[in-house]
Amino acid sequence: MAVEMDTPSASATVRYLPVSPYKIRQVLDLVRGLPVDDAIRVLQLCQKDAADSVLKLLDSAVANAEHNRQLPADELYLARIWCDEGPTRKSGQARARGRYFRVRKRSSHMTIVLARYEADELEERRRRDEASGRGAATAQRRRSERVRRSRQSEQAHDHDHDEHDHDHGDHEHEHDEPAAAIATEESPASVTEALAPYDTTSEAEATTDADEATTEAGEE
């Protein structure tokens, strides 16, 4: 069945869904007339099993609107949504005392029609969302502010790291200068005194050498 809408619209239909129409209509009453974003949140939080089937069909309708009609999802609402009864598959189950219970397997045909808000309604929604901090412009500003703060923190961290490296280099240079000064100011005498404990010649050997030199001089 074709549905004529004054505004651009898109639809999706599922046929022979193996769920009772009674169960589906309980979920449809929760999301009828809601914006797409709100309807998705309601269906995700709904505890009824039929909500999964409705959510899949809603995702299909949104995909049709975006790819076939170039309609943004945040400007759409559930204009019409209904469920018709499909064919019933009859079966039975044998029970005690020769009885037989009939089992009816219900099926459903479900349709969702998404429509775009009017221009004045869209402007009112944008103004209301920005006032409450939920609009797309507000989200973009918040994202830009987060990126700016992140970049500033990264620049401050790099600057502190460079200053730390510079201070560390100056500290090493200050440690090298006294050592060079000490090495320059040392005289040969101080070097000899410093090496005196490592001299292998003992005092007794030095005295013996002096006596031998004196004896040789007397014999001559």
C-alpha angles and dihedrals in degrees: 000000000000117000118206114212129185091221130048110284144174132200143194130198135194121194132199093016106177094231129099114257089227091063094045095048090057088061095041090058089061097057105029110128095006125129115261095252093050092045091053092051092048092050093047091054096041113109097206117107092227090063090076092059092047091049092052091051091047090053089051091051091050090050090051091051094049100042102031103031101022092232118153114236094227090063097052134089135184100267097171132007127166143154127220126197116256130199118306120227110215123211137149146220127220115235136185124298093025095297125145126207120205118228120200119201106204126206134192142207111214128188131187123193118194120198133187121244120250118262094254091045090050091051091049091049092050091049091047093047093049090049090052094041096246103104127111092245091053091049090050092050091049091050092049090050091051091050091049093050091047092052092048091052091049092050091049091050092050091048092051090048092052092049090050091052091048092050091048091053092050090049092054090047091053090052092052096050098065091048091053091047092051092049091050097047095049113108126212089253092057089048090052091049090050091052094045096094089056094055109120095201112098126212093246093057090049091053092049092052090051093051093050091051091052093049092051090050092052094050091054 
